[in-house]
Amino acid sequence: MRALPPIPITPALLTSTSCAEPSAGEAVWASGTTYAVGDRVISTATHRVYESLKASNAGKDPTLAANAAWWLNIGPTNRWAMFDLLRNTGTTTASPLTVSITPGQRVDSIGVVGMVADTVSVTVTVAGATVYTASANLLNRPTGGWYDYFFGAFRYRQEFARFDLPPYTNAVVTITLTKANGNVTCGGVVLGSSVYLGRTLHEAESDALNFSKIDRDDFGTATLVPRRSVPRTVQTLRCKKTDVDRILQLRDDLNATPALWSGLDDQDSGYFSALLIVGVYKRFTISMDQPEDALISLELEEV
């Protein structure tokens, strides 16, 4: 199990992106325009989307706290949605989506989640020279036999993680998503230095919190209102006694802070996606009843 605390991606770190701002369907707030209730605008200064709360809304800058009664902060703009780990948002744009980040510090791991794309690639350059590349074909057909091999449906793999980036202080990390037809989507990017917690033991669980509404009338007829299903995992880890102090510090650092958690290093394992989550811990208990090893009970929930 590895935990990847994220480096906050700020405008200073985002070297370049192929996603425009404003994106299609977004409108920049204009002081001379009158907005009705429900109209949405963006600010290229804060990279946020705002919704008008009142009619005849004119001359009220949505970025000012004094105008909070006029505007509701909805969330990040399309360009910045992939960097907001607190919301279930994503960046959708024409293929290819290419993003370059200059962390300004050593990083050794990256995770890209919530993708709708055919391929993903990560390149690390230092002073213009390529020092690392990794890529994956995200379109695959899970097979359990010859029938599935020939007739099974193709599915998109949505997760990609690497924990072996060369840790240069002056590196530039470039992420590229491509899709032959239609737009690509990137749900989230987590970049930083990972921490090894221990070995994931057998009997790990993947579950989901279902927020869909299911009602039945007097005749038993169901009314279904689909809503988000939030993934969660439960696992037990075994770690060395000498690692406990470091893990305690990580537990404090990630209190109510989203991170990428990967239960397995083997990305070809059928369990890899089930045990990879961008979220927060709900339970992080360390049992120290063994002389040399400790057991960690870890319950994770996606944000």
N, C-alpha and C positions, 0 to 999 in steps of 0.2 A: 504494500500500500504506500502510495506517495501522495503527499499534499503539495499543491502548487499555489502559494499565496501570490496574488496578482500584483503587478506593478500598475498603478493607475495610469491609463493612457490619456495624457493631456494634449492640448494643441501643440505644446512645445516638443512632444515626443513623436507626434504623427508627422513624419517627414513628407509623405505624399499618399494620396488615395485617388483611385479612378472614379469613386462615387461622388457625383456633383452635389453641391449644396447651394441653393435649394435643389432637391431632387424632383423628379416628376410628381406633380400633385401637391407640392409644397409651395407656399407663397410667403415671401418676406414681409414682415410688418412694415406698413407705410404710414407715416404720420398724417398724411392727407386723405386717407381712406377711412370711410365709416363702416364699421363691422357690426353685423347682426349677432344675435345670440347663437352660439354654436359654431361660428366661423373660426377657422384655425389659421394661425400664422406661425412663422418661425423667426428666430433671431439668429443671425450668423455670428453674433458676438458670444452668446451663451450656448449656442447649438441646441436649443430647446424648442419644443412645440408648445404653443399656448392656445387655449380655447376661450373665446369671448363669453363672458358671463352675463353681459347686459346688452340691450339694444342701444343704438345710436352711440356706439363705442368709437370715438374718434380722438386722436391726439393723446392717447393713454399708452405710454411705452410699457409693454408687458414685462420688460426686464427690471423695472423699478418696483421696489417693495411698496411704495406708496400707492401703486395701482393694482394691488393684489385683489381688491374687490371687483376689478374689471376683467381679470384674466386668471385662468387656471393653468398651472404648469402641468402639461400632459405627460411629457417625457422627452427623450432625446430625439433629435432629428434623424432622418434616415441614415445619413452618413455616420453618425455617432452611435446609433443604436447597438452596433456590434460590440461597443466598448462599455456599455452600461450593464454591469452584471447584476444590478439590483432589480431589474425588470426583465420579464420574459419578452424581450424585443429582439429584432434582427434587422440587418441591413440588406435590402433587396435592390439590385441594380442590374444593368446589362452585363453580359459576360464579355471579357473577363473582369473580375474584381481583383484589383491589385492594390495592396496596402503595404507601405514601408514604414517601419517604426525604428527610431533610434533610441534605445532605452537609456543610454548614458551611464550604464552600470552593467556589471556582469549578470548575465542570465544564462541558464542552462536547459530550460524547458519551455515548451509551448503547447497549448491545447487550443483546438478550434472545434467548436460544437455548433449544433443546430444548422448544419449545412444542407443546402439543396444545390448540388453541383455534381458534375461528372468527375472532376479531378481537383485535388488540392496539392499545392506544393509550397514548401518553405525553403527559403534561401537565406543564408547568412553571408554578408560581405564585410570585409575589413579593408578600408582604404581602397575601395573599388575592386578588390580581388575576392572571388568566391571561395569561401573556406568550408561551406557546408551546404548540402542540398538533401531534401527528403521530399517524397511525393507519394501519393496514393490514388488509386482508381476507386472512386466512391460508388460507382454503379456496379452492383454485383447481383448474382442470382444464387441465393442459398439453396443448396441441393442436398437431398437425403437419398437420392437414387437416380436412376436413369430417366425416369419420367420427369422429375423436377429439373434435371439437367437440360432437357429439350423443351419443356413446356412451362416450367415454373416462371413466375413473375419476377421481373427485375426490381430491386429495391435499392434505395440510396442509403449508404452508410453515412451517418450524420456526425460522427466523432473522429477526431484525428489528434494524436498526442505524440510528442517526442520529448525524451528526457536526456538527450545526448548532444545538445547544442554546445559548440565550443564557447567557453565563457570569456569572450573578449570585452573589454570595457568600452571600446569604440565601434562595436558591431552595429550593422544595420540589418534588421530582420524584415524580409519581404515575404508576404503571404499572397498567393495567387489562387483564385478559384475560377474554374472554367466550366461552361455548359454548352453543349452543341445547340440546344434549342431552348429558347426562353431565358428568363432572368436567373441569376444565381442569388442565393441567400446565405448569409453568414449570421448565425445566432449569437456567437460570442467568441472572443479571443482572450485567452489568459496567457500572460507572458511573465516569467520570473525565474526564481531559483527554487527547485523542488526540494522537499524534505522527505527522506525515507522514514516511514513509521514502523514498518515491520512486515512480516509475512502474513498474508491473508490466509486464514485457516478455512477448512471445509465448512459447509453449511452456511455460507453467506447467503443473504436474501435480497432480492430485488422486489420492491413493492411500489404502490402508487396511491396517492391521496386523490380520490375522484371527487371533483367539485361539481359534476353534472347533477342536474335536478331531475329526479324520477318520481312522478306522482301518478296515482291511479284514482279514477273517479269511482262512483258507487257501483259501477258495472265492471270494474276491473280493467278498464281501458287505460293504457299507460300514456302519459304525456312526458316526452323526453326533451330536456333542454341541455344540449351538449355544452359543457364548460371544460375548463382546463383540468388535466390530470397531472399531478405533481409527482415526479419520480422520487423515491426514497430507497435507501439501501441500509441494511443492517449486517455488520460483519464483526468478526473477532480476529484480532491481530496478535501475533507473538513478537515481542521485541526484546532486545538485550537490556539487562539491568543498567548498563553503562549509558544507554540512550534515553533513559527516563527523564533526566533533567532537561535535555534538549526538547523532548516531546512535550513536557510541561510548559516550556516557553512557547512552543507552537500553539498549544491549546489556548494560552492567554492571548497570543497575537491574533488568533482567528476567532475570537469571541464575537459573534454576530457579524462576521466578515466573510463574504463569499470567497471560495477558493475552488480550484479544480482538484478533485480527489480521484485517484485511479487505483482500483483494487488489484490490478494486474499489470505487469510490464509487457506481457506477450499480446501484441495487438492482433495476432492471428487467432487467438483463442475465441471460441464462441461465447465466452463469458465476459470478454473485454468491455463491450458496450454496456452490458447490464451493470457493471461495477464501476463505470466512469460517470461522474456527476459533477456539475458545477453548482455548489450550494454551500450550506452551513451545517455544522454539526448540532444535533439536538441532544445527543448524549456522548460523552467522551470519558469513560471510566477506565482507570488503570488499576488492575488487580495485581498486587505484589506478594503473592503467596508462594512463589517459587524462589529458590536461592539465587538463580542466575538469570532467569527470564521473567518478563512481566506479560500479562495479557491485557489487551485493550479492547473494550467493548465500544464500538463506534456506530452511531446511528446518524445518517446523513440525509438531508432533505434539500431538494433543488429549490433555488430562489425563484 
